[in-house]
Every structure is written in structure tokens, then in C-alpha cells.
Amino acid sequence: MNDARPYVVTGGSGYFGSLLVRRLVQEGRNVRIFDLNDADDRPRHVAFEAGDIRDLDACRRVCAGADVVFHCVAQVPLAKDSELFWSVNRDGTQNILQAAADAGVRKLVYTSSSAVFGVPREYPITAETLPCPAEDYGSAKLAGETLCREFAERGLDVSIVRPRTIMGHGRLGIMQIVFEWIAQGRNVFVLGRGDNYYQFVHSDDLADACLRAAERPGFAVYNIGAERFGTMRETLEALARHAGTGSKVRSLPYRSTVAAMKLTNRLGISPLAAYHSLVYGQNVAFDLAKPKAELGWSPRWSNTEMFIQSYEWYLENRERILAEKGRSPHRSAVKEGVLKLLRWL
């Protein structure tokens, strides 16, 4: 039995939270998960505390005696629920910050989002770029960051980690549709020429950054992504070549497609969220100078490598994935909705 003070992972049953839990277990940490639902792949001897991040008393219970809190709970864009974005991503964050402060935890690491930058006004996004969210999810995540800064000023040691779009083995959600289409030899699509530079981040690289941030005292904000990446077209073409199923990358007209994405999102007939229509055709990437200098962190995975690994994992687990229900959005298959029409283009 490990009697050391526990490391708490909120959202530890979700995609990234569950990976972070496994990394902590590998390091010999005493780990405690806080989530609404337990996961069937929770490691042995990892404690599970059922609770809602919107319940301050539940947050206080899970933080009692904790050394570090990794706050990974979030309502992601796929939820398409503005009320939940604010009640979970802002109000829930306030609860866990308050609970951590009351419990005297050594460090809290908040997993934020690149959505706080909306449609980026500069490329690449640097440590000095000011956030400017363009939809409710990004606004709520930025509100969570603002609360982190306020609690840091009161004495709680907080670091904010902003990941680019997360990939890696087990990553599903919208990416499951891409993988399924390629597996079937269907075409996949970019907006316009697809020549926008689009950075992803491997979940292992993100976990490494979070673990390093947890051990560095003092408030800080780190933007995290791959170092080796190219355009959206280049990334998808590399995956299609690897798959060898005959799938091709095709262009869709930019303006009319974005308008259609926004309309079908409002009508509730597309799995894509408002954030996807804003950034899929844009240059989106982080400058990595600050985390490399301050954390001694360096990403291992390129866009192409992480896409291929994720796709191969999907093929190995495809039958089970298509049959499963009830997991978190990024660990589940997604209904295609109106996107089925693109299959035949």
C-alpha cells in the first residue's frame, strides 16, 4: 500500500485523464480518481471517488490530504451544451480550486484548451498572445483560467497547460469518423486547399508536460503541441498513404462549407461543434519555447506519427469500439449525422 499523499486526477475516467492516471501509476504515485463514472480499465489499487465537479463538498472530500491535483474534467465541444460549458468548465473549476486551497495541496495543474484563442490572430501563438475565444466552450475554458490566476494570487500554486488538439492511442470522438472513413477507403476532406498549418499534440507528450509542470513551483501558463507538423492536407495524406485503402484527401469550398458546418451545428444534425467550423481551415499552432525552456520538456511525436499510431490502434480495437456505449466523448465512437452525405462525394 502506497501511503504517500495522493495525486488527484479529476476526470480520471476520461480520455486524457485515464492516460495521466496510468502515467502516475507507472511512476509509483498514490493516485485518486474523481469522476462521475468509473472506467472499466481503471488500474488496480487506484482509488475512485464518485462525484460531480459542480458539488463543492464532493471536491473537498477528494482533495482532502492530496499533494497534487490534476484538473482534467471538462465538458468538451462535442457536448454542444452552453449551460454545461459554464457550469462544469467555469463553476466546477472554481469548486476544485477552492477545495484545493482549503486542503493545502502543493500544486494544481489545470488542463485548459487552445480554444481560448478562438480564430488565432497570429501564427504561431506565443506565450505573449492574448486569448480571444470565439464561442462558448473557449470562453468557459478561459473563465477557468481567470479563476486559476485569481487563486494563484491568493496563494494556491497553479499551473495552466493548454494543449493543441489531442491525439494518441485511444483517441476517438470526431477522429473516429476520419479513421472509419479511411478504413473503408472513403475520401476525407479539407477546407479549400488544406494548406493551413495545423498542429496536434500526442497525449503522451501532453502528460509529460503536465507531470513536469506539477513539479515546478510557481504560477505559469504553458502552450503544448507537436514540434514536427505540417498542413492539414499533408497530415491526412500521410495517413491515407499509410492505410493503403484507396482513401484520398479532397477539397471542399471554404466559405460555403464553413457556412454549412455552422448551420448543421445549429440544427443539431452534425457531430461537429462550433469550434470545428472556426479553426479547421485556419493556421493553428503554438510556439513551444517557454515549456521547453522552463520545464525541460520536448515533444516526441510528429503529427504523422501520432495519426498513424492512433489509426492502427483503432483498427485493432474497431469491433469493440463500434459496439461500446457510455464512455466519455473522446473515448467513444460518434454518430456521423449529416456527415454521412460526404461519404458519397
C-alpha positions as CSV (number, residue, x, y, z in Angstrom):
1,M,0.0,0.0,0.0
2,N,1.3,3.4,-1.0
3,D,0.8,5.8,2.0
4,A,2.2,8.9,0.2
5,R,-0.1,11.8,-0.2
6,P,-2.3,11.1,-3.2
7,Y,-2.3,12.7,-6.6
8,V,-5.9,13.5,-7.6
9,V,-7.0,13.4,-11.2
10,T,-10.3,15.0,-11.9
11,G,-11.9,13.4,-15.0
12,G,-9.7,10.4,-14.5
13,S,-12.1,8.2,-16.3
14,G,-12.0,10.3,-19.5
15,Y,-9.5,10.0,-22.4
16,F,-6.7,12.2,-21.3
17,G,-7.4,11.8,-17.5
18,S,-7.2,8.0,-17.7
19,L,-3.8,8.2,-19.6
20,L,-2.5,10.6,-17.0
21,V,-3.6,8.2,-14.2
22,R,-1.6,5.3,-15.9
23,R,1.5,7.5,-16.1
24,L,1.3,8.4,-12.4
25,V,0.8,4.7,-11.5
26,Q,4.0,3.9,-13.6
27,E,5.8,6.5,-11.5
28,G,4.7,4.8,-8.3
29,R,2.4,7.6,-7.2
30,N,-0.6,7.1,-5.0
31,V,-3.5,8.1,-7.3
32,R,-7.1,9.0,-6.6
33,I,-9.6,9.5,-9.5
34,F,-12.5,11.9,-9.2
35,D,-15.2,11.4,-11.8
36,L,-18.9,10.9,-12.3
37,N,-18.4,7.4,-13.7
38,D,-15.8,4.7,-13.1
39,A,-13.9,3.3,-16.0
40,D,-13.6,-0.4,-16.7
41,D,-9.9,0.0,-17.3
42,R,-9.0,1.8,-14.1
43,P,-5.7,0.4,-12.8
44,R,-5.8,-1.8,-9.8
45,H,-5.2,-0.1,-6.4
46,V,-6.2,3.3,-7.9
47,A,-8.9,4.8,-5.6
48,F,-12.1,6.0,-7.3
49,E,-14.2,8.8,-5.8
50,A,-17.5,9.2,-7.5
51,G,-18.6,12.9,-7.6
52,D,-19.7,15.9,-9.6
53,I,-17.2,18.7,-10.1
54,R,-20.1,21.1,-9.5
55,D,-20.5,19.8,-5.9
56,L,-18.1,21.7,-3.7
57,D,-18.5,19.2,-0.8
58,A,-17.5,16.4,-3.2
59,C,-14.5,18.4,-4.4
60,R,-13.4,18.9,-0.8
61,R,-13.7,15.2,0.0
62,V,-11.5,14.2,-2.9
63,C,-8.9,16.9,-2.2
64,A,-8.5,16.1,1.5
65,G,-4.9,15.1,2.1
66,A,-3.9,15.4,-1.5
67,D,-0.5,16.5,-2.7
68,V,-1.2,17.5,-6.3
69,V,-4.5,17.9,-8.2
70,F,-4.6,17.5,-12.0
71,H,-7.8,19.1,-13.1
72,C,-8.8,17.4,-16.3
73,V,-12.6,17.5,-16.0
74,A,-14.3,19.4,-18.9
75,Q,-17.4,19.5,-21.0
76,V,-15.8,19.3,-24.4
77,P,-17.1,20.9,-27.6
78,L,-18.9,17.7,-28.7
79,A,-21.3,18.2,-25.8
80,K,-22.8,21.3,-27.6
81,D,-24.4,22.4,-24.3
82,S,-23.6,26.0,-23.4
83,E,-25.1,25.7,-19.9
84,L,-22.8,22.7,-19.2
85,F,-19.8,24.5,-20.6
86,W,-20.2,27.2,-17.9
87,S,-21.4,25.1,-15.0
88,V,-18.6,22.5,-15.5
89,N,-15.7,24.4,-17.1
90,R,-16.1,27.6,-15.0
91,D,-18.1,26.8,-11.9
92,G,-16.6,23.3,-11.5
93,T,-13.1,24.8,-11.8
94,Q,-13.9,27.3,-9.1
95,N,-15.0,24.4,-6.8
96,I,-11.9,22.4,-7.3
97,L,-9.6,25.4,-6.9
98,Q,-11.4,26.3,-3.6
99,A,-11.2,22.7,-2.4
100,A,-7.5,22.5,-3.3
101,A,-6.8,25.8,-1.5
102,D,-8.7,24.7,1.6
103,A,-6.9,21.3,1.6
104,G,-3.5,23.0,1.3
105,V,-2.4,21.0,-1.8
106,R,1.1,21.6,-3.1
107,K,0.1,22.2,-6.7
108,L,-2.9,22.2,-9.0
109,V,-2.4,21.7,-12.8
110,Y,-5.3,22.9,-14.9
111,T,-5.7,21.4,-18.4
112,S,-7.1,24.2,-20.4
113,S,-7.6,24.4,-24.2
114,S,-6.3,26.2,-27.3
115,A,-9.9,27.2,-27.9
116,V,-9.2,30.2,-25.6
117,F,-7.6,31.8,-28.7
118,G,-10.6,31.3,-31.0
119,V,-9.5,32.0,-34.5
120,P,-5.9,32.9,-33.9
121,R,-4.9,36.4,-34.9
122,E,-1.2,35.5,-35.2
123,Y,0.8,32.4,-36.2
124,P,2.3,30.9,-34.3
125,I,0.6,31.6,-31.0
126,T,3.3,32.6,-28.5
127,A,3.4,32.9,-24.7
128,E,2.5,36.6,-25.2
129,T,-0.5,36.1,-27.4
130,L,-3.7,37.3,-25.7
131,P,-6.6,34.8,-25.6
132,C,-9.7,35.8,-27.6
133,P,-12.3,33.0,-27.6
134,A,-15.0,33.0,-30.3
135,E,-17.6,30.5,-28.9
136,D,-18.9,29.4,-25.5
137,Y,-16.6,26.4,-25.0
138,G,-13.5,28.6,-25.4
139,S,-15.0,31.4,-23.3
140,A,-15.8,29.0,-20.4
141,K,-12.3,27.5,-20.5
142,L,-10.8,31.0,-20.4
143,A,-13.1,31.8,-17.4
144,G,-11.5,28.7,-15.8
145,E,-8.0,30.2,-16.5
146,T,-9.1,33.5,-15.0
147,L,-10.1,31.7,-11.8
148,C,-6.8,29.9,-11.7
149,R,-5.0,33.3,-11.8
150,E,-7.2,34.7,-9.0
151,F,-6.5,31.7,-6.8
152,A,-2.8,31.9,-7.5
153,E,-2.8,35.5,-6.3
154,R,-4.4,34.2,-3.1
155,G,-1.5,31.7,-2.6
156,L,-2.6,28.5,-4.3
157,D,0.2,27.2,-6.6
158,V,-1.3,26.7,-10.0
159,S,0.0,26.0,-13.5
160,I,-2.2,26.1,-16.6
161,V,-1.4,23.7,-19.5
162,R,-3.1,24.5,-22.9
163,P,-2.9,21.6,-25.3
164,R,-3.4,21.6,-29.1
165,T,-5.9,19.0,-30.4
166,I,-5.0,15.8,-28.6
167,M,-4.2,12.6,-30.5
168,G,-2.8,9.2,-29.4
169,H,-3.8,5.6,-29.0
170,G,-7.4,5.5,-27.8
171,R,-8.3,9.0,-29.0
172,L,-11.8,8.8,-30.7
173,G,-14.5,11.3,-30.9
174,I,-14.5,13.1,-34.2
175,M,-11.3,11.4,-35.2
176,Q,-13.1,8.1,-35.1
177,I,-15.1,9.2,-38.1
178,V,-11.9,10.1,-40.0
179,F,-10.4,6.7,-39.1
180,E,-13.5,4.8,-40.1
181,W,-13.8,6.5,-43.5
182,I,-10.2,5.8,-44.3
183,A,-10.5,2.2,-43.2
184,Q,-13.4,1.9,-45.6
185,G,-11.5,3.6,-48.4
186,R,-13.7,6.6,-48.4
187,N,-12.4,10.1,-49.1
188,V,-11.6,12.5,-46.3
189,F,-11.8,16.3,-46.7
190,V,-10.0,19.6,-46.1
191,L,-11.3,23.1,-46.4
192,G,-10.1,24.9,-49.5
193,R,-6.6,23.6,-50.4
194,G,-6.0,22.4,-46.9
195,D,-2.7,24.3,-46.9
196,N,-3.3,25.6,-43.3
197,Y,-0.7,24.6,-40.8
198,Y,-2.4,22.6,-38.1
199,Q,-0.6,21.4,-35.0
200,F,-1.7,18.4,-32.9
201,V,-0.3,17.0,-29.7
202,H,0.2,13.4,-28.6
203,S,-1.4,12.5,-25.3
204,D,1.9,11.1,-24.0
205,D,3.7,14.4,-24.7
206,L,0.9,16.3,-23.0
207,A,1.0,14.0,-20.0
208,D,4.8,14.6,-19.8
209,A,4.3,18.3,-19.8
210,C,1.6,18.1,-17.1
211,L,3.8,16.0,-14.8
212,R,6.7,18.4,-15.3
213,A,4.5,21.4,-14.6
214,A,3.4,19.7,-11.3
215,E,6.9,19.7,-10.0
216,R,7.8,23.2,-11.0
217,P,6.8,25.7,-8.3
218,G,5.1,29.0,-9.1
219,F,2.3,30.1,-11.4
220,A,2.8,29.6,-15.1
221,V,1.0,29.0,-18.4
222,Y,2.3,26.5,-20.9
223,N,1.2,26.1,-24.5
224,I,1.8,22.5,-25.6
225,G,1.9,20.9,-29.1
226,A,3.9,18.9,-31.6
227,E,7.2,20.3,-32.8
228,R,7.1,18.4,-36.2
229,F,3.9,19.1,-38.1
230,G,2.7,20.3,-41.5
231,T,-0.5,21.3,-43.2
232,M,-3.9,19.6,-42.6
233,R,-3.7,18.2,-46.1
234,E,-0.2,16.8,-45.6
235,T,-1.2,15.1,-42.3
236,L,-4.3,13.4,-43.8
237,E,-2.5,12.4,-47.0
238,A,0.3,10.8,-44.9
239,L,-2.3,8.8,-43.0
240,A,-4.1,7.8,-46.2
241,R,-0.9,6.6,-47.8
242,H,-0.1,4.5,-44.7
243,A,-3.6,3.0,-44.6
244,G,-3.4,2.0,-48.3
245,T,-7.2,1.6,-48.6
246,G,-7.6,4.0,-51.6
247,S,-8.8,6.8,-49.5
248,K,-8.0,10.3,-50.9
249,V,-7.9,13.8,-49.5
250,R,-10.4,16.0,-51.3
251,S,-11.0,19.8,-51.1
252,L,-14.3,21.4,-50.2
253,P,-15.0,25.1,-51.0
254,Y,-14.0,27.0,-47.9
255,R,-16.8,29.6,-47.4
256,S,-19.8,27.6,-48.3
257,T,-18.6,24.6,-46.3
258,V,-18.0,26.7,-43.2
259,A,-21.5,28.2,-43.6
260,A,-22.9,24.7,-43.9
261,M,-21.0,23.5,-40.8
262,K,-22.4,26.3,-38.8
263,L,-25.9,25.7,-40.0
264,T,-25.9,22.0,-39.4
265,N,-24.4,22.5,-35.9
266,R,-27.2,24.9,-35.0
267,L,-29.8,22.4,-36.3
268,G,-28.2,19.6,-34.2
269,I,-27.7,17.3,-37.2
270,S,-23.9,17.3,-37.3
271,P,-21.4,15.9,-34.7
272,L,-19.1,18.9,-35.4
273,A,-19.2,21.7,-32.9
274,A,-18.9,25.5,-33.4
275,Y,-15.2,25.4,-32.6
276,H,-14.6,23.0,-35.5
277,S,-16.1,25.3,-38.1
278,L,-13.9,28.2,-36.8
279,V,-10.5,26.6,-36.8
280,Y,-10.4,23.5,-39.1
281,G,-9.2,25.6,-42.1
282,Q,-7.0,28.0,-40.1
283,N,-3.3,28.1,-39.2
284,V,-3.2,27.0,-35.6
285,A,0.0,26.2,-33.8
286,F,1.8,27.0,-30.6
287,D,5.4,28.3,-30.2
288,L,7.0,25.9,-27.7
289,A,9.9,28.0,-26.5
290,K,8.5,28.5,-23.0
291,P,7.7,24.9,-21.9
292,K,11.0,23.7,-23.5
293,A,13.0,26.3,-21.5
294,E,11.1,26.2,-18.2
295,L,10.1,22.5,-18.0
296,G,12.9,20.9,-19.9
297,W,10.1,19.4,-22.0
298,S,10.4,18.3,-25.6
299,P,7.7,16.5,-27.7
300,R,8.5,13.1,-29.2
301,W,5.7,12.7,-31.6
302,S,5.0,14.3,-35.0
303,N,1.5,14.9,-36.5
304,T,2.1,12.0,-38.9
305,E,3.4,9.6,-36.3
306,M,0.6,10.2,-33.8
307,F,-2.1,9.9,-36.6
308,I,-0.7,6.6,-37.8
309,Q,-0.4,5.2,-34.2
310,S,-4.0,6.3,-33.4
311,Y,-5.3,4.8,-36.6
312,E,-3.6,1.5,-36.0
313,W,-5.0,1.3,-32.5
314,Y,-8.4,2.0,-33.9
315,L,-8.1,-0.9,-36.4
316,E,-7.1,-3.2,-33.6
317,N,-10.0,-2.2,-31.4
318,R,-12.6,-1.3,-34.1
319,E,-15.1,-4.1,-33.4
320,R,-15.2,-3.3,-29.6
321,I,-15.4,0.4,-30.2
322,L,-18.3,0.3,-32.5
323,A,-20.2,-1.9,-30.1
324,E,-19.5,0.1,-26.9
325,K,-21.6,2.8,-25.5
326,G,-21.5,5.1,-22.5
327,R,-17.8,6.2,-22.4
328,S,-16.7,9.8,-22.4
329,P,-17.0,11.6,-25.8
330,H,-13.3,11.3,-26.7
331,R,-13.2,7.6,-25.8
332,S,-16.3,6.7,-27.9
333,A,-17.5,6.4,-31.5
334,V,-19.5,9.3,-32.8
335,K,-22.7,9.3,-34.8
336,E,-22.0,10.8,-38.3
337,G,-25.2,12.6,-38.7
338,V,-25.3,14.8,-41.8
339,L,-21.6,14.0,-42.4
340,K,-22.9,10.7,-44.0
341,L,-23.5,12.8,-47.1
342,L,-19.8,13.4,-47.5
343,R,-19.2,9.7,-47.9
344,W,-20.6,9.8,-51.4
345,L,-18.7,12.9,-52.6
